[in-house]
Amino acid sequence: MRSKSDESGSVSSPRVKNYFNRIAVRLPFIMVGLAIIASAVVAFLGYTRAESALTEASKKQLVLVAQARRDTLDEKLERVDSDIKRLVKSNAMRVAMTDLLASMDSLSADKEDILGYFQKSGSSAAERLQLTGNGNKTLYSWRHAVVHPDFVASVTGGGYADILIMDANGLVIYSATKSSEFLESVKEGKLSGSLLSQEFNKAAKASEGDVIYSEIAQYEPDGNAASLLISAPVFVEDFSQVVFKGVITVRLDSSFFDSVLQNRENMGETGQTYLARIDGTILSNQALSDVPTALVKKDDPEVVEKVVADLRANPETNVGFAEVQEQFVLALPLGFEKLPTVIVAKTSVSEALAVVHALAKEIIISGLIVLAVVAAIGIFMARSLSTPLNRLSFNLKQIANGNLDVEIISAQRKDEIGDIGRAVKSFQAGLVRAKELDEKQEREQQEQEERVKRVDALNESFDVGVRDILTTVTDAGGNLESTAKSMASISEQTNTEAQTVSSASEQSLMNLQAVAGAAEELSATVGEIDREVRRSADVSKQAAEKAAAAEVSVNGLMEAAQRIGEVVSLINDIADQTNLLALNATIEAARAGEAGKGFAVVASEVKGLANQTGQATGEISVQIQSVQAETEKAVEAIKEISTVIADVNEAATAIAGAVQEQAVTATDISSNIQQVTSGSSEVAQAITRVSMIASDAGHEAENVLGAANQLTHQSEELKVMVEEYLENIRAA
């Protein structure tokens, strides 16, 4: 069994659904929803565009910073390149490769003293850089004091870590900072196979004027510090010959690059630049790192992959940029081609897009305010719309319930609801007109039904009347036939009696009483015949009138059949013309060849339809001609009936005259019975006249009998034709 909660839930669910189907509820939700969507779209577009703009601005900022750093490094490296070329040709180098190199002859005796002076225990590179050799009594120190100032100027001015000079055998005869490689050979001992040894070998094989650059790599004599060695062969003219004397090497450590790349101006709190290889190996110390990073740290492979991919995808700009791991990372190749590295510029996304994040908060606050305003406006608009709409709904329900007199107040408004109200009012007026039209149609339907009933009653009355008339005519014909037979019998009897009287005139007196009785009977019979004949004349007259009316109707039918024949003839002409056109189309299609096959098929079908139409119209014409022929026969039959009825009428008139004469004669006989006795000659003559009259009456009775038979036959045919006519009328 269902619980009460289930029942209440099932009842409340339609209510809730109906509640949310109301415009007053849905419109605020829709407006708020649209406002949310609009605000979200605007916020999203604003945020994304601002984010895109700031991302682009951050990229441009990083590009500008990286370009500035690159240009500075390129300039410094170009100066180093120029400086080393200058040093190779300088007087200091000439002195170093002659006088300083000559002092090496006493190195075995002075080495300990030299190292003790230039490499004092606990001294720093900067302190050693300041030692010129003055105060030391060795020949090397004396020559050193001549060349050292020029090289020191280059070291301090160029930011070099050291300048090393090696003779042709690889002995380090000069070091600006007097580091551990001073007075050591790169071909043996601890420097054998070192980076310095490798670069010496390359430079020794180079031509005059060449400058050899190593990769930035760990430099063992300086505690594996990241260093770049720039070397050049030194050639000196000796007795008109240019002789290879050794190699000069400028060592640049990470400070050379850090002095440029650790400049964080316009980089914010999280921005920094550094030098790196394309594989992500960091070649300089990062400004934001607490520990050295040069050749110690590598960028994340994901960062390297995305930045390098973008760099290779944009060869025209030669800039790689990616947003990865919450950072904007940009890579810009160094312009100095002899050092294939990239300058990397980084900044955090959160710092770069801080303005966008603040804008997002403002957008959210503004969106909430807009939502509140839109919700208020939506509720107000919903009520301003739902109230008149509810009123319209109420009006429509009243109209639906049949109250067509309700006033549509909303039709007076000037807005769209007013248009709806006016439409409802027009609908109301249409319903009123429809109701009036229905009532009118109902009245017309009733009148039509009554008219049909009256027509049916008239047809029934006409049917009954015609049948009665036909029955009467038939009966009259029968009576006329009986009367004619009676007249013939009476005439024959009269003739017999007259002959009897003529042959027995001598007995006339004795039979006078019998003759008087016969005369009285004859007088009564003649009176009866006179009445029947007059009645037959009246019936014949009515039959003539009905036959004339039937002739008019049949003539109308004949005219209609003729008109139908004309229409059929017109259809037949159209069919012939269509057949001719189809024939022409078939000929044209045949001329068109393959392109006209389809048209030829259609033309053939049209021709077939035209032939069928012609055949059908021919059959209709035959049927119409048959109807016309039958109608003409009916007209002729009706005319013959009219003629026969006229003849019957004339015969009846003649009979009436004869009967009247019979009556006169009978009267004369009755009046002259007393005079019969005056002479048999007069009786004989009277009997002769009676015999002649009886003979004539016999002939007339025969004629009346023939006319009566013909009248009976024609009345039966007329009955059949009238019944067919009535059946056709009912079927129509």
Steps between C-alpha positions, in 0.01 A plus 500: 500500500611853427578719796346840560833662431510331158148622428580852614818490295310385190247779552756769571718404203248620236440810712871573510523433127202725431648762731824504306305509174361841591647799320512695826743236630679404182565854373709610803689171483552547127614861543729406787625203300560721199671754724716224645583374153562852371709590803688173475559550129606862549714403797648209311567710191631787710716271707628300205566812296666672793693183570595474135596867490703475818655177381597672179622801698699270727645333195592836351648608833704182520606546139610857569693395810657202325589712199661761723699231678591336171612826343715577803657153497553514127672834539718374783597186309578707193722718716673189636550377145644835398703525816668162454581588143647828626700324768647259246643798311582711806844606618440321828449176308816564298695555820343194660592282208857628491634639823259324738542176310882542510487534878368143510853384440573557869167357611650195656704717734239772561172302494472459875579864560253608230217284633577611853455860393194469276319218684522595862311268730146617563507770234193554282489533125428870532803547723719301265371707209655809658852349516712649222835337588660811638693409811588154378859468382441232236535570128142374444359749747694780335356408153159435656480853628516623138213291354273459803330844505361460148353158573364610838321787327330252268406269790351772713344688210352194333394315813720205416580227748855470370732541202740214434797491264662172400813454297519275199567203727195557716670652802288761673745786509248762610182512706342828598374353827787257548262210562605138542566450128777767511837361385340159428500319168166416336656193344595325820423486865168614642409706191542215257163431334339797668275753327796736479711227337227429245462865405878542474518217251218654293657845500845362417355359181311817408611765259610847586204720586273211599322507834395167652205474741443207728171393647415626842632214708644418838851640549698270724772746616228730635308234691294388198347844469301558181733670258522605137850490346571729206834425337707635214834395354786748537732549207808719528728620221851367562771585248249575223306187581165468675545235762240334727598595850212385712134547595313767693185393687240722660296319763149623571325356803130523590546846650558635149147388407347555843594868490253535213244225557448552873379851438133466608387845401139489365481132594273525803533275799510167316669591173856403412725439200786256453707334233433141397565246233223386271480175700411693816841499669531822697829681425472793739390550856130575545430819688227346715704193594681482831759257362707503182312362201751533216563150360333362813134527420284426196156628412209259519474290179136602457600866504786439258281295266221758473729802469727336243196380302363855487845635412530264206141573396572874475823537300395845380492642853768261633326510839370206700219564751290271716280507806600198700507407868340830602777695327545703185826379345670667204812391315697737275811375318818696564592715203871422536521201267828366645315421823184299407295554814166655592396761749212375711259747658245380756225646710216344697153496346341613825712815511461572130124452515447658841304780335279243327435321828404831660284570197335159541405587858357832385312323220352253750391781731361698207326188371334440837381861507371468144328173591328666795385790282390268220316276747313803636424620148403146399253469787355841419480421128357157574223651708439773242468229235341216695215712646355606162578156360312337787214737429512399134510134604195553719323677213586215264366243747176698525479515121572127485215444748265683265499846656551708186400827668808523723692829474864475381670774704849414374399600146535865609875463565751635247759225534522141373260383772257753358555336161422164659196652671380642171563164337293336776232762444508426128482131588201577724334695219576213266336256741196727519485512122558125487217447748270721295612322186436161665152615601442630150630177348282302740197703393594456135552129564156476656352696211685275256371191678149644497542587132615145430207367697264723300661386175471138614138564595437665162669210323298256706183698431590520133571127500168425666316748278654371181440142604137588584463679168653208316275263692203720420597516133548124497167449674337749265644311206358180645165663562508648152572156361214351703270780391602454137430131528167577663421752226590245236279245668217749535540609138490141386202432718330815370568396142360155571198644664451744213511216250261307713271800513542553125411135422220495748359844460160340496552403856615850605176587649486186705852552615463873557528458873815293456646761268411776745680314776797439271497868407506601866787259564681635196450854624650409840789315338571790268504738799751276674709484184486879477637538853780245445594660170521844659713361780726332245530835319609670822755228570630525144534876539703457823712233333567742214614769745730256687638374170575860397681561830694175457587609147644830635708312763628249246581785261706661784671166552571484128649852505718406801613189316585718200705736722677200652568383148650841419726481810601146408573622148717777647685244718542281193644797307741568791599132504561513122708817543693337790556193285630723221730686744624167643570383144696821431687457833584141403638622167706772673625247759604267219692787344670568836638145508620363836424828680137479398431137597353596834290768339391252231379260772304781664360607160400138429324479837325832429399368158366181662304705753367718215391186308335362817330837549385495137370144539326592827344810345400288201328253729339790686388644164349164408321486836385863460381428147318195637345718770410759236350229279303357789398852597385569145308173510345606829408838348348327198319253727367784713393681183328183381338465844384860472364429150329182616358678803376774267345233280349337807368839603349555153355150500359555845350825379354323199367224723354763727329653198377162391382420848321829509341409169416161649343680790302721264404198297396311809299799606345519160425129515343543837306803387389344180402159631151623488546595136643155400167378460430763237696321242750219464678688227599770739604234752704322236673821404570582863629149559718531189647823633550333836674212327732740314574695812566177687731390223686832517513472876649153461773636277567784739503254790765298319706815449457591865609148595820530289572843645440366848745214444760743364438738790555216746827401328629859487405560863704195604802628303454845652487340847831319437666821373371705796622236748846504338500880510409501871764238580763709318388811689532316833839358401621849406 
